[in-house]
Amino acid sequence: MRQAEKVDLGSDDWTMEIRPYASAFHFPIKELWEYRDLLFLFVRRDFKTMYKQTILGPAWILLSPLLTTGMFSLIFGRIAGISTDGTPAFLFYMAGNILWNYFSSCLSAASSTFIGNAGLFGKVYFPRIVVPASSAVSKLITFGAQFLLFLILLFCSLGSGQVRITWLCLMTPVLLVMLALLAIGTGMILASLTAKYRDLQVLVGFGIQLWMYASPIVYPLSQIPGKWRILLSLNPVAYIVECFRYGWLGSGIVSIPNLMIGLGIILLILFVGTVMFNKTQRNFMDTV
Amino acid sequence: MPVLRKGKEMEEKEVVIRIRHLSKEYRLGVIGRGTLQRDLQSWWARKRGKPDPNQRIGRREYTSKECFYALEDVSFDVHRGERIGVIGANGAGKSTLFKLLARVTAPTEGAIGVKGRISSMLEVGTGFHGELTGRENIYLNGAILGMKRQEIDACIDQIIAFSECEEFIDTPVKRYSSGMYVKLAFAVAAHLNSELLLMDEVLAVGDMHFQKKCLNKMTQLSNDEQKTILYVSHNMETIRTLCNRCIVLEKGHLVFDGEPEEAIAKYLGDVVQMKLHYTYEADANDRRTTGKMQFTSLDIKNSNQVTAKEGIGFSVAFRVQEAIADLHLRCTIHSTDGQAVGTSVSEGIGAFAKNTSASVGIHFDTTSLTKGEYVAELAAVEPMGGGRQWRHAWLEHAFAFEITEDAFGQYSLNRNAKKWGYTVYPDLKIKKCDRM
């Protein structure tokens, strides 16, 4: 390099210095806060434009989990006869389904951060993290609506005695934050990789589907033999879903140590994701 | 060598952007096939402590093959309140400079120091969403450009008034005309609270009235609020109107920094040198032509420096790729400050079969040109009917020449081309003179 030493800019009171290399170990919390208005405007934009030119409009938010859940109960419950730990099949699948839906939609939105916004990113700077963060928030609103529907169905079947709500349902916000962080972290890793290697984009969709079957969405964790369960503890989604189900339906395996392991893995992924994301965002426009 | 020239008042002002040894390197043609494999290879070699098989060996060799510098070792300071025009041919590095300043991409070497907030209007309608209304897009666009919600609330009425889109402000912008789009986008950018504004040919689409309004607004922002503006354009007229300092880039280097008029003359003068023999490289990707033929070379037969009466004799050689039925040559003369002076079209040269070459000798009558330097643009055209024509080949800057003496003897010494124009009409004919 010609200028191996740091180029001198004279006085030090610059508001901003632009240099070839910047620390990759930088968590953009401050920038995210500064651009919170943009974040919420992105969320509003997502909502206003999501169901434009559709017949049923926002009703799809509630229709699509109902349809998927119905399909799951038919195929996995009725035809394959997979146990639901004694809880009503529809509620069992719906609990897993809306959680997974939140996670996977956050993840796929985050993983296309660079490619999907190349046009915008090529013109103007704002902290790139605003994009995955805003989709995590807007999907949370979708989840909220679906969750309300779930609660209504849940209260309808409380009388049957097949379900009971436990104090662990208070954990729901924590579980959602964990899922969001995991989705953003993984999404950042994938976004950085797909920015460079486009063929990985195809794998992302496939990978998300595989991940669903590696998580107790269409089956309860209790159905999994012990030695495989250890493997599943490496998948933070598994115990999050189980804890959620235990909280609201009263069945499932709650394991605090496993949740802690999950949290550790989430933080590790988030860290790796941030580093990769920081490195990619500086120069990715050159490779698009 | 860069020519550095600054007025006295400029030096006293505060430096708001300092650019030092700024370079940006792009890799060519390595995206896609082989990248993942190569990256893994390098990574594996490093793992085993062996030298990277893909490492750069000797910068120069590597540069000529796969890398090029879009900007190389550029240094300059920008002072508060300046309106700097950045000019240069396509590929000179103007947009790269702006992308680095806008933090869209990071420099390869060097550093930039910035005081205050920097906002870019690199393209009109950045981040506009067709389904949202004009008002919603103002908020979204403002936020993307770094404004806070309260800041936009404070000036939303001004923005709407400036945009001239009051009637349609609650209509989705997908129903807007392209002109309204531009107006809305510019209105947002003009009301940004940033101290530094980057503008890349944003005025290109608006109508004349709005362009003028924009330029006035920019000048006013820089005078009254001491905002600093960097402006890229190929339109020399807007550079003249807006800028009080001008930078010329050429192949990634800063070649001039100073008065706009001098910069424009330098840029246009450098575009083509006075030579007797010119060769041209084919540009297969030029979308402004049909690509059916290409000019290859041009020879001036008499001289580059002629009196208006002599005229220019030249022969131009070209290669025809696809058959042309009726070829004409069109020659447009530009003054060195970029104004078109006049055009002359040849009679039909005839038909040309495909894959042939030819050389045509031409005499250009310069009788009507005043003293001065000129640049000729040359195009090969074919009438299409209805007054329109195909353009088969085009040289924006074919050759340069100088008229040393104009055809109308006695007034020529006093001629002032800027005021009187570059063309000389035949003498006024006095029909009669009645003395009272």
Interface residues (C-beta under 8 A of the other chain):
Chain A: M1 R2 Q3 K6 V7 D8 L9 G10 D13 W14 T15 M16 E17 I18 R19 P20 Y21 A22 Y35 D37 L38 L41 F42 R44 R45 K48 T49 K52 L120 F121 G122 K123 V124 Y125 F126 K196 Y197 R282 N283 M285 D286 T287
Chain B: V15 R18 R20 H21 S23 Y26 R27 I31 T35 L36 K99 L100 L101 A102 R103 V104 T105 A106 P107 T108 E109 G110 A111 I112 G113 V114 K115 G116 R117 I118 S120 L122 E123 T126 G127 H129 E131 L132 E136 Y139 L140 A143 I144 L145 G146 M147 K148 R149
